[in-house]
Every structure is written in structure tokens, then in C-alpha cells.
């Protein structure tokens, strides 16, 4: 019995498409050969989770798998599956109704099925040798190439063009604005060559977005801490702050408190999900040096209960 694909990705059978994708990206980053160069077991694990995602990440294949129409390797289940009406309907190993099987880096594509995996190689000699093998001489798509690329925060959220070298070939990669950590880009036709005139595979680039010194993401919103002085907090001020689009002026209201938030509309992430805001969390920084005049002024302030416990 084949392995359970849901268990391989660590998800339930009711997982949504987004949950499946998230689980795959998390595992792919952990077991990718580029970060486990001396760990053959990790490479095998990467192949296993990629094959599982190839089926569960495709709604049509997932439905067939859930209905037990294909197994964990993408092969049709049951004797005679794909024979197109049985032995009486023509050659079961070739023709329009036959199945062929091939593999790609992401798993099985379901387009080709090699019956030698069921009957063994000798069965074909009974049908006149290699010429009777049907799908063995048919074209199939080339293997995909998986690649992981680091990218800085602003290049991801603003969009950019990066150059990578894959298989000795320099490839220009257009990173769309609003890209987030773990997102995978597909470059069609840049993978390994196809077989017997089949289409070339694709290049799948998983992006690892590096952390920014002060920006972070909360959904569509860009979040940052905003340090201000005690004077700015009490009297208010107009200061210059950075955004992903450049610097802008912001007004600090008088008597601002630590933890209060200022919002810049439309200055967040901009992608197919919409446009977010920039959220700035105020952090009051006390004077770093002793100030006798400040201490005297504060001593004159009336006592105030600021705690509710």
C-alpha cells in the first residue's frame, strides 16, 4: 500500500488548497537539497513531499486520489485501469485510450503510464518486442527544476528583477510586487528538455525573503516600531519616517503614549489581495543622560494614577 500523501505533508484530509500549499512550502524549505547538501535522506524527503504536493496541489488529481482512482504515485488503481474498454477494444498498451507514465521533479504528471511497472518488462516480448510497448516511445514533458533564492525585503514587496544561474545558464527572474516569503515562481519551459519532442519542464523558484531592519509584514500591512523622544511625545512633533515607497512626514500628536499606533493609508503591501497600510507603533525613548532640570520639572507634576490594578 502506498504512503498516505496527507501524512507526508502533515495535513488533514479536509485541508484547504492554501493550507496544502503552505505545508508544502514549509517542508520544501526545510528539506531542499541546496540546504542539505550532505544529507541524502533530506533529498529523498524532498522528492517525497514534492510528489505528494504534485497530486494534492492539483484539484483534479486530488479528487482522483481521494476517490481511490489513482494511488500515491499517481498511477491508476485497479487491474485494467486505463485500458479503454478492455482487451477487446484494441491494443491496451497504446493508442488514444492507452495510458503512459512518466515522472517530473514535482511527481507524476498522470499523462504517461508504463505498464511494465505492473506486468514487468517480459510481458512486452509477448506482444512483439519494443514496438508493442505503446507509450514507451511517446513524447513526455521534461523534468522540473526546483531552486531556492534569497531576496531582500524591499525587492520582494516592491517588485524587482533578479538574475540566477541554473545549470550554467543565467536566467532573469521578474519578482512581482507584493511577493511574500515562501512564494514560488514558475518559469515555464526553462526546466529539463522533454523526451521524444515533448515540452521542456519548468523552473520552480521558491523565494526566501530576508528580514528587514525595521519593517515587517502583518498580512497586507507593513509594520514598524517608531521611536520618539520624551519631548516629542509630550509636545508633539513633525518627523520624517521611512516607508517602502520612500520617506514621508508624519505628525506626532501631543501627549502620545508608548504602544499607540499611527497609520499611513495605502503604504503597505500591494498585490492581488489588495493594498495595505503602514502601521507605526510608538515607542517613547527616555533621555540617555542625566538631566537635572528635567527631573525638577517632572517632580512638580501632580501624581497621576496610570494603573488599573
N, C-alpha and C positions, 0 to 999 in steps of 0.2 A: 504493500500500500504506500502510495506517495506521501510526502510530507504535507502537513496542513499549511497552506500558504498564509492564512491569517496568523497562525502561531509564529511563523517565520518573521513576520513584520511586527509581531507583538500587539495585534489589534483584535477587536471583536468582529464577529461576522456581520454586525449591524453598523460597522464603521462607515462614516461618510467618505465621499471622494476626497475631500480636503484632509480628513484625518489619515487616510491611506497615504496621501502624498507627503504629509508632514512626517509620518512614521518612517517612510522610505528615505526622505532626505536626512533625517537624524541618523539612521543606521548607515546610510551611504557615506556620510562624512566620517563616521567612526571607523568603518572597515575599508575605506578606499585604499587601493594599493599604493597610491602616492604617499600616504601617511603610515603605511605598514609595509615598507619595502622588504623587511627581513622576516615577515610573518606570513608564510604560505597559507596558514589556517584562515587568516583575515581575508586573503584574496579569494579563497573558496567561499567564505561567508558573504563577501561582496557579490559574487556571482549568484549565490542562492537568493539573496534579498532582491537583486536586480531581476532575476527570473520571476520571483513572486510578484514584484511590482508590475512587470510586463503584463501579467494576467489580471491582477486585481485593480490595476490603474486604468484598465481599459473596460468600459462598462459592458461591451458586448462579450468580451472574453470572461469577465467576472460572472456574468449571468450564466454562461455555459458551464463555468466551473461550479457555481452554486447548484446548478441543476444536474451536476454529475455528467455533463455531456463531454467534458474534457477533463483530463487529470491534471496533477500539479505540474506536469511538464508541458502542458498544452496539447497532449495527444488525445485524439478521440477515444472515448471509452467504449468498451464492449466489442466483441468479435464482429468483424464485418463493418465497423463504423466507417462511413465514407465510401462504401463500395458502390453507391449509386444504383441500388436496385438489385444487388446480389450478383452472383457469378453469371447468371443468365443474361444480364443486361450488357455484356461486353467485357472488355478487359478491365478487371478490378484494380489493376496497378497503374493505369494510365488513362489518358483521355480526359474529357471535360469533367467527368464525375469523380475522377480519382483525387486522392489527397497526396501531397508531398510534404515533407517535413524538413525544416532547416532551423538553425539557431542564429540568434544575434546576441550581442553583448547584453542586451536587456532581457533575454529569454527567448522563448519560441514565438514565432510570428503566426503560426497556425496555417500558413499558406502551403507548406510542403510537409508531407508525411512519408517517411521512409519505412516501408513495410518490413524491411529487414530487421527492424527493432523488435518486431513481433515474431516473425517466422524464421529469422536467421538468414544468412547470406545464401545458403544452399538452395532455398526454395526457388530462387530466380533461375537456376540452371535448368529446372524442370520446365520452364517456360521459354527456353531458347537463349539463355545467357543474358549478357548485359543489356541487349536490345529490348528485352522484355521487362526490364525493371521500371518502366514507366517514368516516374518522377525523378529518377536519379540524374537524368540528363537535362532537366528543366532549369530554367533560369531562376535565380532567387536573389533577394536583396543582400547586400554586403553587411558585415557586422558593424554595429555602432561602436563608437569610441567614447569612453567616459573620461572626463577631465575635470579637475577641481582647480579653481582660480581664486586667488585672493584679490580683493578690490577695496579701495579706501571708501569711507562712508560717503563723502560728498560726490565721488564719481558714481556711486550707486544711486543715490537719491536724485541727483541732478541729471543723470544720464551721461554716457561717455563712450569713447571708442578705445578699446584695448587691443593689444597685439599679443598673441600667444603662439608658441611653437609646438605643433603637434605632429609627431612623426617626421620631423625635419622640415616641415612646411610652416611658414609664417601665415597666420590667419588673423584677419581683422575682425574683432568681435564688437558689435554695437550693443552696448548695455542700455536698455531703455530706462528713462527716468522713472523713479519710484521703485526701483529694484530693491528687494529686501534679502536678508541673509538666508541662505539655503535655496534660493530660487534657481531653477535650472533653465538654461537657454539651449534650444535645439537648432543646430546648424545643419540643415538638410543637405544631403549629398556629399558631405565632406568626410564621411567615415571610410571604412574599408571598401574596396571595389566589390561589385556584385559578381555572382557566379553565372557563367553562360549568358552574358549580356544583361543580367539583372541590374537593377538600380543600385547605386552606391549607398552604403549605410550613412548614418548621421553622426555628428559630433554632439555629445551631451555635456554641457559645461555647467557644473554646479558652482555657484558663487558663494564664497565666504567673505562677508562684509566685515571689515575690521572696525573696531570700536573707535569712536571719535573722542577727543579730549574732553569735550563738554556737551556735545549733542547725543541724544539717544532717541529711540522711537517708542511711542506708545500707540499702537495702531497706526492711524494716519497722521498723528500729531508728532511734531518734533518737540522734545522736552529738554530743558536745560536749567541748571541752577543759576540764579542771578545774585551774585554777591553785591551788597551795598554797604556803605559806611553808616555808622550811627547817626551822623549829621544828615545824610541823605534820607535816612529812614524817618527822622523826626521832622525835618523841614521840607522834605520833598525835593526832587531834583529832576533834571532832564539829562539823560545819559545816552551814550551810544552803545548799542548791543549788536552782536553778530546774528545773522540768520543764514540759512542755506542759500539765500539769494543775494547776500551782501549785508552791509551794516545799515541799521536804521536808528532813528532817535526814538526814545521811549521816555514817557513821563512817569516818575515815581511819585505817588500821592503822599502828602504829609502823613506822618504817624503810621507808616506802613509797618507791618509786622512780619516776622520770620514765618515762612510757610504759606504766606499769601501768594496768590498766582496772578500773573499778568498774561493776557492772551493777545497774540498778534494774528488776526484773522487771515487765512489764506497763505500763511507762511510755512505750512507743513508739507507732508508728502503729497505729491500729485501724480496719481496713476489711475488705472482703470477703475479703482474703487472710489475715486473722488479726490477732493482736495482737503487736507487737514490744516490745522493751525499750529503756531508755535506757542508752547506753554512755558512760561518762565516762573520758577519757584524762587521767591525772595529769601535770601539768606543774609541776615544782618551780621556784619563783621565788626566786633568791638575794636577800639584803638589798641594797637600793639605795644604802645609805650605808655608809661605812667603820665597822667595829666591831672595836676593838682587843681587847676581851675575847673575842669570838667567834674571832678569829684565834688568840689564845693557846690557847684551848680546842681548836681544831682541830689546832694544832701538836702537842699532847700525844697525839693519836690515833695508834695504830700504823699504819705503812704497810700498805696493802692492795692486792693486785693485782686490779684490776677489769676487765682487758682479757684477751682470749683470743687475741690476735695478737702 
